[in-house]
Amino acid sequence: MGQMVDFTMEREGLVKEGDRVELKEDQALTMSGMMYYYTIKPAVAMSSNLKKPLKALTGTVAKVEPQVSIYMVTVEIDEE
C-alpha cells in the first residue's frame, strides 16, 4: 500500500474514487525548512505542506469525503 495524502477540493465531482491522478509538486522555504505541497492536475485540489517530497507524482483517488464547505480527497501515491 502506498503513502496516503489528503487534498482539499472546493467543488464536487472534479475527481471520484478510483480515478488515476497526476500531481504537480511545488516547494516553499519556510521558517521550518523546505516544505513540499502538491496539486492534483489541472488545479483540482491542493495538499497541505509536507516535510518530505513524495516518491511519485501519480496515484489513485482512494476516497472523496464531503466536509462542511470542502471535499477531502485522499490519494494513494504510487510506489516506485
Helices and strands as residue ranges (DSSP letters): E 4-9, E 20-30, E 33-40, E 45-47, E 58-66, E 71-77
